[in-house]
Amino acid sequence: MTLFKPNLEVVDLAIFRRGQRVFDEKFHSGLNIIRGENSSGKSTIMDFIFYGLGGDLLENQWREAALNCDSVMMGVKLNGKDVTLQRDVERKSSQPMKVFFGPSSEASKTSLEGWERYSFRRGKSESFSQVMFRLLDLPEVQYGEANTKITMNQLLRLLYSDQLSSVEKLFRGQPFDDAITRQTVGDLLLGAFSEDYYAAKLNLKAYEAEIKDVISRISTLTRMHGRDGHPLTNEWILQEHLRLERELENLNAEIEKIEAQVFSAQFEDRLSLNDQKETYSRVQQLQIEIGQITEELNFVELEAADSDEFIASLTKKLDALHESKLIVDELNALNFEFCPACFAPVGGTDIEGACSLCKQASDQQQVKERALRLINEYARQKQSSLDLQENRLQKASSLKAKLTQTTELWEQAGRHYTVSLRSPTTELRSKLRALNREAGYAQRNLEELAARKSVVAELHEAQQRRDELQKKIDSEKSVLAVSEKRDRNQISQSRRSIELEVLDFLRRDLERQSTFKNAKTVNFEFDGDRINVNGESFFSASSMVYLRNSFIASFATAAANHALFSHPRFMLMDTIEDKGLEPERSRNFQRILHEKSMNATSGNQLIIATSMIAPELDIPEVTVGDYYTHENRTLRLAKT
């Protein structure tokens, strides 16, 4: 038989107490019926299958008989691969699981070797849900703002129709249930969230986070090293390097020439104060520039401070206007019957819309409109002020940098002036000293240029990475767009397949519910956790059971006939006769279920529990274990 993936099948189930097997039965493909009297322990076995596959049982959900057991071991086939699962029985939820990568016949021969332990939740190490999803070829879907991942427990909630959950709900009940989890699980089982889609989603998230960091680094490098207006490119670095080398070469040639003149004219060269005058003039000029920059900076900072106060004032006014609008809305509903000052009765008025207290006509709508106009105007002023404030802050930052640079030049000029005062020099020596200073500046610029070269290289590398990431982001977005379109089509087709299966179940039901016989549409909502037929969602309790069972069964059988579902073609059902469903109605449902399972395209497994088995299905090829009674219960606890 064809095997659509994912595909889950229980091969055997063993339950232990004090080292002894108190339940040990094999299962088969297709329909499996656990049958027996009421209260003979069938539901306990169903819960153990749910738990053994990774479902979570809360402290108050364990049955008394189950708590007398120590562990459950289950041989399963995950996409045809033999795996053995083992979990200890504990009242506390979120229990770990041991996994043996082989059949239970081999797993039972060893207690330690070959077994690997996995936690319930993801952490530093893998969880058993991750392992099972990988073996089932299911994507690890994340959802919600916290990027929570789907677990086996959440998947099984839509595969297990248990007795404790409400018959009006599609999912098995659990505390802290939320709509986004249900919708994600439903879409996943319908066949959405392909590996390509999810890989693209994860990659896109990583690329967008990285490109944000890269763009920030580019902005920082440009802001820190591009203040002089020159482009930070290799071409500019090369041109500037050649210019500075030529300048330095010319200065060195001039210095050699002056040095030769100094040597030949050492007795004729006269002392001069020109160097002191020039240096003093340089100090004065830089002082003026510092004063101008400081004055401009003070003006900008003063404007910024005034603007901060103005913005704060506008913010208060906006808050007050919003509050006053709310108060007007509330007071508009007030109708005074007594004067709040003297408590005398307040008479009525014939003026429409008049105040019940002062009798003056007032147009509340006009008051609201005035308030809205003011809110709009103040909001516009606030935004305009915020934009201007941002420009001021950028200008202040630029002026501070310019002030720091000019102050450093002024300090250098001051030191040169001090030296010139201590050591009067000749004209030639003064000129030589000036040339040496210029050569020093040129040499320092060359050194700074070398440092800038590494910055340009870093910037170029960052820009290349940004461009690469942008291409990857565009590519992943394209994959997502194609996948999302495909997912929408797939979800639509899968929902229609399920609807047709449910309609078939309903129309073939015994004539107990007229809506079922005349069913034309079935609509179900995963996030809303509900289902309706022909727009109706309220039926008798037994019909609600039949409808819910039909949906759970239809999901499994539709998936068994269509390869694009991500449903594991597996189902657990412990509600066949719940809420007073009569025997013949239950047996009719069993027959339909067996027929659909037998005629399905893919291998599937449907496990149900009943006390009213259809006679023709009470055969070894369909049933599991004995017919259980109060004397012959599912768990043989008395023997251990």
Secondary structure, DSSP 8 states (H G I E B T S, - for coil): -B--SS-EEEEEEEEEETTEEEEEEE--SEEEEEEB-TTSSHHHHHHHHHHHTT----GGGS-HHHHT--EEEEEEEETTEEEEEEEE--SSSS--EEEESS-HHHHTT-SSTTEEEEBSS-SSS-BHHHHHHHHTT----EETTTTEE--HHHHHTTTEE-SSS-TT-SS---TT--HHHHHHHHHHHHT-S-HHHHHHHHHHHHHHHHHHHHHHHHHHHHHHH-TTS---SHHHHHHHHHHHHHHHHHHHHHHHHHHHHHHHTTTT--EESHHHHHHHHHHHHHHHHHHHHHHHHHHHHHHHHHHHHHHHHHHHHHHHHHHHHHHHHHHTT---SB-TTT--B----SSTTB-TTT--B--HHHHHHHHHHHHHHHHHHHHHHHHHHHHHHHHHHHHHHHHHHHHHHHHHHHHHHHHHHHS-EEHHHHHHHHHHHHHHHHHHHHHHHHHHHHHHHHHHHHHHHHHHHHHHHHHHHHHHHHHHHHHHHHHHHHHHHHHHHHHHHHHTS-TT-HHHHT---EEEETTTTEEEETTB----HHHHHHHHHHHHHHHHHHHHH-TT----SEEEE--TTGGG--HHHHHHHHHHHHHHHHH-SB--EEEEEESS--GGG-STTTB-S--B-SSS-SS-GGG-
